[in-house]
Amino acid sequence: MIVTSLPTSASLLELAQSALAACGAPAIASHGAHAVRSPITGGRLGAVGDTVSVDDAVDRATVAFQTWRTTPAPRRAEAVRHLAALLREHIEDLATLVTIEAGKIHSEALGEVQEMIDICDFAVGLSRTMGGATMSSERPGHRLMETWHPIGPVGVISAFNFPVAVWSWNTALALICGDPVIWKPSELTPLTALAAQALMQRAAEMAGAPAHLTQVVLGDGRVGAQLVAHNGVALISATGSTAMGAKVGPVVATRFGRSILELGGNNAAIVAPSADAELAVRGITFSAAGTAGQRCTTLRRVIVHRSRHDELIERLSSAYATLPVGNPLESSTLVGPLITAGAYEKMTAAIETGTGDGGQLVVGGDRLYADAAPDAAYTRPAIVTMPAQTEIVATETFAPLLYVMQYDDFEQAIALQNGVPQGLASSIFTTDVREAERFCASDGSDCGIANVNIGPSGAEIGGAFGGEKSTGGGRESGSDAWRAYMRRSTNTINYSNDLPLAQGVEFV
């Protein structure tokens, strides 16, 4: 199904200017250091000016840290609480910018801003519950405990597909932990970054926080590299490709910094003989086609039992045929554009490789609106059935391309699920409790996220988010992810008049 009405670049510019003004962010100009484009039309909207340099940003953050690290955590949370209130007030404005810059449908853009609100609420509550353990000392008159302390400026490098949510995951937690934040957003989404920063700056001022508690540095990969290499940045949280993470990790490790790496995913769903077909089709369709296949948790592989294969393909083909593709600002649209024409070219190349390996293109893959918007990249989500898990299947293609493979026994399904370099998200559709439990056990899925009867995409902020293997091993958002933004100190307190040594050592 095709939605035929696309907006003009002029109308997108007007929408963006209005949203930026509401958030208190700088306006788009005709000329500037950083170009602003929209994947909705593929056209240039204008530009925004330069920001502070990495060196200056780190110097400012270091000064802010001196005050912020000694501010009680519940007081720090006031800035985050004000940010949540401002986000609630400006959810439509920020969501509009997300849609214009990233091409997300309006519902998903609203969901992304809601995710920002959720992590702020989580962090405010967490500010009064963070704490360390008290352990039993073997020595009489002694107390053994751990305390947690801020680590210093945190650098956040985010990707285009979640232009504001991932920043908020890091920022909400870093701020309550006592750490200033320097944000290098994707060069494809500067407007959302400037709008979010404007709201954060207002929130910090309302809370009486020090100046430059959060900052934005705009630029390409060279700016990100400067941030990664800077000795004054205690932690780098980087979201992007596995290739990017392979560069970031060693640089940070060489200077003995810390890193949280959220990298590529090649996520699978096992469809067992007992699966609820309706649940499976709905979960697969959203996870594979949502966000035009441009989530790190996007479903890219379906591993279906041979007895359910034909039925599943028929149902998925019907579901795909009804997906409205087009203008993401229209409420009826479910699939918006790819971020660039280059993304579509990679998708096409992957389909050609897959079919060359014996696969069959079942549906999709054709380009839409090429005449109306030649610089934009709209496509129908594609399904390719594969005889085996070939090299191209094991490679993440950041587009709405779904490979479907068959299995005969559960051990084979688990092996296929785990048989790729990435280890982010996974899922199984089954009503067999033994299969469900096994999938989540230590000899089941090897991913950081393992879901039962839902797709791999769409995580809640209450759980820690991240993956294993070439996904990087980092964790953000909920659970005890806050610990990454702090340093642990083990304390032994002697409140006696004696000085016994541990392990019974005598030293007189």
KAWO-V438708 format. One record per backbone hydrogen bond with DSSP energy under -1.0 kcal/mol. CO is the residue of the C=O (numbers start at 1). NH is the residue of the N-H. E is the energy in kcal/mol with one decimal. If there is no record, write none. Layout:
CO_NH_E / CO_NH_E
//
This chain:
1_325_-1.8 / 8_12_-1.9 / 9_13_-2.4 / 10_14_-1.9 / 11_15_-2.1 / 12_16_-2.7 / 13_17_-2.6 / 14_18_-1.9 / 15_19_-2.2 / 16_20_-2.7 / 17_21_-2.3 / 18_22_-2.0 / 19_23_-1.6 / 20_25_-2.7 / 29_47_-2.3 / 34_48_-2.3 / 36_45_-3.3 / 36_46_-1.3 / 38_42_-2.8 / 43_38_-1.8 / 46_36_-2.7 / 47_29_-3.0 / 48_34_-2.3 / 53_57_-2.5 / 54_58_-2.5 / 55_59_-2.2 / 56_60_-2.5 / 57_61_-2.5 / 58_62_-2.4 / 59_63_-1.6 / 60_64_-2.4 / 61_65_-2.2 / 62_66_-1.0 / 64_68_-2.6 / 65_69_-2.5 / 68_71_-1.1 / 72_76_-2.2 / 73_77_-2.1 / 75_78_-1.2 / 76_79_-1.4 / 77_81_-2.7 / 78_82_-2.3 / 79_83_-1.8 / 80_84_-2.2 / 81_85_-1.8 / 82_86_-2.3 / 83_87_-2.6 / 84_88_-2.1 / 85_89_-1.7 / 86_90_-2.0 / 90_94_-2.6 / 91_95_-2.2 / 92_96_-2.2 / 93_97_-1.7 / 94_98_-2.2 / 95_99_-2.4 / 96_100_-2.4 / 97_101_-2.5 / 98_102_-2.9 / 99_103_-1.7 / 105_109_-2.3 / 106_110_-2.7 / 107_111_-2.0 / 108_112_-2.0 / 109_113_-1.9 / 110_114_-2.4 / 111_115_-1.9 / 112_116_-1.4 / 113_117_-2.0 / 114_118_-2.7 / 115_119_-2.2 / 116_120_-1.8 / 117_121_-2.4 / 118_122_-2.5 / 119_123_-2.6 / 120_124_-2.3 / 121_125_-1.8 / 122_126_-2.3 / 123_127_-1.8 / 125_128_-1.3 / 126_129_-2.1 / 126_130_-1.7 / 133_146_-2.1 / 135_144_-1.1 / 139_142_-1.0 / 141_495_-2.5 / 143_493_-3.3 / 144_135_-2.7 / 145_491_-3.7 / 147_489_-3.1 / 149_487_-3.1 / 153_234_-1.7 / 153_235_-1.2 / 154_182_-2.9 / 155_237_-3.2 / 156_184_-3.4 / 157_239_-2.5 / 164_168_-2.0 / 165_169_-2.2 / 166_170_-1.8 / 167_171_-3.1 / 168_172_-2.5 / 169_173_-1.1 / 170_174_-3.1 / 171_175_-2.7 / 172_176_-1.5 / 173_177_-1.7 / 174_179_-3.0 / 180_154_-2.6 / 181_215_-1.9 / 182_156_-2.9 / 183_217_-2.8 / 184_158_-1.3 / 186_189_-1.6 / 189_193_-1.0 / 190_194_-2.4 / 191_195_-2.5 / 192_196_-2.5 / 193_197_-2.6 / 194_198_-2.0 / 195_199_-1.9 / 196_200_-2.4 / 197_201_-2.7 / 198_202_-1.8 / 199_203_-2.2 / 200_204_-2.5 / 201_205_-2.2 / 202_206_-2.3 / 203_207_-1.5 / 204_209_-2.8 / 205_208_-1.1 / 213_181_-2.3 / 215_183_-2.8 / 220_224_-1.6 / 221_225_-2.4 / 222_226_-1.7 / 223_227_-2.0 / 224_228_-2.5 / 225_229_-2.1 / 230_233_-1.5 / 234_258_-2.0 / 235_155_-3.3 / 236_260_-2.7 / 237_157_-2.9 / 238_262_-2.6 / 241_245_-2.2 / 242_246_-2.1 / 244_247_-1.1 / 244_248_-2.3 / 245_249_-2.7 / 247_251_-1.1 / 248_252_-2.3 / 249_253_-2.5 / 250_254_-2.4 / 251_255_-1.2 / 252_257_-2.8 / 253_256_-1.7 / 258_236_-2.3 / 260_238_-2.4 / 261_474_-1.5 / 262_240_-2.0 / 267_300_-2.5 / 267_301_-2.0 / 268_427_-1.4 / 269_303_-2.8 / 270_429_-3.2 / 271_305_-2.5 / 272_275_-1.8 / 276_280_-2.6 / 277_281_-2.6 / 278_282_-2.1 / 279_283_-2.9 / 280_284_-2.8 / 281_285_-2.5 / 282_286_-2.1 / 283_287_-2.1 / 284_288_-2.5 / 285_289_-2.5 / 286_290_-2.3 / 287_299_-2.1 / 289_292_-1.4 / 290_293_-1.8 / 291_294_-1.6 / 295_298_-1.2 / 300_403_-2.4 / 301_269_-1.7 / 302_405_-3.2 / 303_271_-2.5 / 304_407_-1.7 / 305_308_-2.3 / 308_312_-2.4 / 309_313_-2.7 / 310_314_-2.2 / 311_315_-2.3 / 312_316_-3.0 / 313_317_-2.5 / 314_318_-1.8 / 315_319_-2.3 / 316_320_-3.0 / 317_321_-1.7 / 320_323_-1.3 / 324_334_-2.3 / 324_335_-2.1 / 325_3_-2.8 / 327_330_-1.5 / 328_106_-1.8 / 330_333_-1.5 / 335_326_-2.5 / 340_344_-1.0 / 341_345_-2.0 / 342_346_-1.9 / 343_347_-1.7 / 344_348_-2.6 / 345_349_-2.2 / 346_350_-2.1 / 347_351_-2.3 / 348_352_-2.3 / 349_353_-2.2 / 350_354_-2.8 / 351_355_-2.7 / 352_356_-1.8 / 353_357_-1.3 / 354_359_-2.3 / 355_358_-1.3 / 360_385_-2.4 / 363_383_-2.0 / 366_380_-1.6 / 369_373_-3.1 / 373_376_-1.6 / 377_338_-3.3 / 378_368_-2.6 / 380_365_-2.4 / 382_402_-2.4 / 383_362_-3.0 / 383_363_-1.1 / 384_404_-2.2 / 385_360_-2.3 / 388_390_-1.4 / 390_394_-1.7 / 397_399_-2.4 / 399_401_-2.4 / 400_382_-3.0 / 402_384_-2.9 / 403_302_-2.8 / 404_386_-3.0 / 405_304_-2.8 / 407_306_-2.3 / 409_413_-1.7 / 410_414_-2.4 / 411_415_-2.2 / 412_416_-2.3 / 413_417_-2.6 / 414_418_-2.5 / 421_470_-2.1 / 423_448_-1.8 / 423_468_-2.7 / 424_449_-1.8 / 426_451_-2.3 / 427_270_-2.4 / 428_453_-3.6 / 429_272_-2.4 / 432_436_-2.3 / 433_437_-2.5 / 434_438_-2.4 / 435_439_-2.4 / 436_440_-1.2 / 438_441_-1.2 / 439_445_-2.8 / 441_444_-2.0 / 451_428_-1.5 / 462_479_-1.6 / 463_478_-1.4 / 465_476_-2.3 / 467_473_-1.1 / 468_471_-2.1 / 469_472_-1.8 / 471_263_-2.8 / 476_465_-2.9 / 478_481_-2.0 / 480_483_-1.8 / 481_484_-1.7 / 482_485_-1.7 / 483_486_-1.6 / 487_149_-2.6 / 489_147_-3.0 / 491_145_-2.8 / 493_143_-2.6 / 501_504_-1.1 / 502_505_-1.6
//
